[in-house]
Amino acid sequence: MANPPDPSAVPMERDFTAGMMRPGRRRSFAGSTGDPAVDQRIEELAANIPGVRDPELLVEMLVTGARIARMDIAAGEFKLFNRTLKEMRRAEEVFKPWRNIRKVSVFGSARTRPDEPEYKAAVAFARRMREEKFMTITGAGPGIMAAGNEGAGRADSFGLNIVLPFEAVANEFIAGDDKLVAFNYFFTRKLSFVKESDALVGFPGGFGTMDEVFESLTLIQTGKSSIHPIVLIDAKGGTYWKFWAQFIREHLLRLALISEADLSLFKVTDDIEEAVAEITGFYRVFHSYRYVGDQLVMRLMAPLAADEPARLQQEFADLVKAGNMQQRDALEEENDEPEMAALPRLVFRHHRRDYGRLRQLIDAVNRARVEVC
């Protein structure tokens, strides 16, 4: 195999935390409503609902709902819990048909006009990502959000709109589409942006754009979200993200508030093709990763050449908690994802910190030689 296969041809899991449930969970993990009779009825209900992939998780959710209902809390709090779950369910329903297609979330100012270079750059970027078989997710509003949907086209766009006290109308490129989702809460909307995308792109914007970029960087840096490309794009010759990166270096890095490796978690550019290459190149050999206990299991699009794991082990020994990096088949504990069983793995015990270095390892894997069939 001289070149890895098309990433869009391989199914994907969507656990954005890269975590995994340990096998053999006990029933007691679900907790109790405090009433054994109610617990029994919940278990019987979960067991008799057809098509449930994990009845134990359903039992846990129902127990949690029952416990909330029996608490002495205000009706408004109860409504918040309920609406949060409903919004997450609705988003899951919308995204599910396109589960195995990679997507990029695009952020930027709602105030950017169509005649401005940043708008035109966002259109061009989304159009190029569509050519690379990526769909585009935006906040469904005007400005850069409209540009992202325009460039991707209606068929390859999602819109995650937010319901506000003042008018918040979806842009013309996604309005009325089945892939438009309305959210009451910013936090459920932001969860969908991160959970459903394989890359995040920021164009110049205000507080909201800064919020999304910094939150995504924080989630990756702390291991709460799996690593994905974060690309910050200026219009040609623009300086918005250039000066942002200067602030990051001259203040956060200089004061040792972040590490040098954390700078690998994002890329600043004013070149659309460079931005596209940063995202597509991230998935050249690397597919995804998850944890099995303290083992990091990196799924690959193609097996590495025989001597590459040893080279990577030497270069990234600081990431290895104990033992060595090994290339191997799927672990037995991964039998819950049979659609990815054929992918080769790079496995090692990871101490679950220094995610900037882990990003550098992924980049090294993508530059590595693969076996030639």
C-alpha positions, -999 to 999 in steps of 0.1 A, spaced: 0 0 0 19 30 -12 -7 55 0 -32 53 28 -69 48 17 -94 76 15 -104 84 52 -140 89 42 -142 52 33 -136 41 69 -163 43 96 -157 65 126 -165 63 162 -178 95 178 -166 94 213 -150 129 213 -134 123 247 -114 93 233 -125 75 265 -139 40 268 -161 22 293 -143 -6 311 -158 -40 304 -176 -59 332 -194 -29 348 -215 -41 377 -252 -33 380 -246 -13 411 -228 12 390 -262 26 379 -270 35 415 -305 35 430 -336 56 432 -338 48 469 -368 26 463 -360 -11 454 -394 -15 438 -389 15 415 -354 2 407 -368 -32 397 -395 -15 375 -368 6 358 -347 -25 351 -377 -43 336 -385 -13 315 -350 -10 301 -348 -47 294 -380 -46 273 -373 -16 251 -362 -29 217 -330 -17 200 -312 -6 231 -274 -10 226 -265 -7 262 -294 -14 287 -271 -7 317 -266 28 305 -303 33 300 -310 20 335 -285 46 348 -301 74 329 -336 64 341 -324 62 377 -308 96 374 -340 110 360 -361 95 388 -337 108 415 -339 143 400 -377 141 400 -377 131 436 -354 159 447 -367 191 463 -357 214 434 -374 242 416 -395 235 385 -371 256 365 -341 234 374 -361 203 364 -369 219 331 -333 227 325 -322 191 330 -350 179 307 -344 204 280 -307 198 280 -312 161 273 -338 168 247 -315 192 228 -287 166 229 -310 139 216 -323 162 188 -287 170 177 -278 134 177 -307 125 154 -297 152 129 -261 142 127 -265 105 128 -271 99 90 -238 116 83 -219 100 112 -192 86 90 -184 117 71 -157 140 85 -168 175 93 -152 209 101 -167 235 125 -162 271 113 -163 301 136 -160 338 130 -178 371 133 -215 375 126 -207 411 115 -185 403 86 -200 416 53 -200 396 21 -178 421 4 -150 418 30 -119 396 23 -125 375 55 -160 365 42 -146 356 8 -118 336 24 -144 316 45 -164 308 14 -132 296 -4 -122 275 25 -155 258 30 -157 251 -8 -122 235 -7 -132 213 23 -163 201 4 -139 191 -24 -119 171 2 -152 154 13 -156 173 45 -190 188 56 -191 222 73 -208 231 106 -215 267 114 -236 286 139 -262 292 111 -261 330 115 -248 358 92 -212 369 85 -186 341 86 -213 316 95 -231 324 63 -199 323 43 -191 288 56 -226 275 46 -223 293 13 -190 277 4 -200 242 15 -234 244 -1 -267 234 14 -262 196 9 -229 196 28 -238 221 56 -250 220 91 -264 249 111 -264 251 149 -286 281 156 -291 296 190 -325 309 202 -320 344 216 -344 369 232 -339 391 201 -343 378 166 -319 351 155 -327 341 119 -307 314 101 -288 325 71 -303 319 36 -278 291 28 -291 268 56 -325 282 66 -353 255 63 -328 227 59 -332 194 78 -296 198 91 -305 230 109 -307 225 147 -321 251 171 -306 253 206 -319 270 237 -286 267 256 -251 278 245 -235 249 263 -254 221 244 -247 239 212 -210 242 219 -210 205 228 -223 196 194 -197 218 177 -169 199 194 -185 165 195 -194 163 158 -164 179 141 -130 165 131 -114 200 129 -121 235 141 -114 266 121 -116 302 133 -118 333 112 -116 367 128 -144 373 152 -154 387 186 -160 373 221 -179 342 208 -151 332 184 -125 337 212 -147 316 235 -149 287 210 -112 287 202 -100 289 238 -125 263 250 -114 239 223 -77 244 231 -85 239 268 -104 207 262 -76 192 241 -48 205 264 -65 188 294 -74 156 276 -112 162 279 -115 162 241 -96 141 216 -70 159 196 -81 175 163 -67 202 141 -74 238 151 -67 262 123 -69 300 126 -73 317 92 -68 353 82 -76 368 49 -45 371 27 -22 396 44 -44 398 75 -30 401 110 -58 392 134 -46 357 142 -10 367 137 -12 391 166 -33 367 186 -5 341 183 20 368 193 1 374 225 1 337 232 38 334 228 48 367 245 26 363 275 13 327 280 44 309 269 69 335 282 54 333 317 54 295 315 16 294 317 16 269 288 43 247 274 62 250 241 45 218 229 11 235 234 18 257 204 14 226 183 -23 225 191 -31 252 167 -19 267 134 -22 303 121 -22 309 84 -35 333 57 -32 307 30 -64 286 23 -45 257 7 -22 255 38 -52 254 60 -68 226 40 -35 207 40 -33 210 78 -66 193 82 -65 167 55 -28 159 64 -39 152 100 -59 122 87 -33 110 62 -22 79 83 -38 87 117 -75 78 120 -85 82 157 -76 71 191 -92 58 223 -80 46 257 -82 10 270 -73 14 306 -40 33 306 -32 21 270 -36 46 242 -48 28 211 -41 48 180 -60 35 150 -42 39 116 -53 41 80 -23 19 70 3 -1 88 36 17 95 69 4 81 84 -22 104 111 1 118 89 31 124 74 22 159 109 19 174 119 53 159 87 69 173 94 52 206 128 68 208 116 103 197 85 103 220 98 83 250 85 110 273 49 101 264 53 65 274 44 56 309 60 21 307 69 -5 281 72 2 244 51 14 215 38 -16 196 21 -20 163 -6 -46 165 -41 -56 156 -72 -45 176 -73 -52 213 -99 -77 226 -115 -48 246 -123 -30 213 -149 -55 202 -176 -29 206 -164 -12 174 -162 -41 149 -164 -17 119 -129 -6 127 -114 -39 137 -93 -42 105 -74 -10 111 -38 -14 124 -30 0 158 -1 18 175 -5 10 212 14 22 243 8 30 279 2 68 281 5 89 312 -24 111 299 -8 145 300 13 166 276 -13 166 249 7 191 228 34 164 226 8 138 217 -3 161 188 34 161 178 34 123 178 3 122 156 21 146 132 51 123 132 29 93 125 14 111 95 50 117 82 61 82 88 66 56 61 39 31 57 41 -5 44 41 -9 7 18 -38 -5 
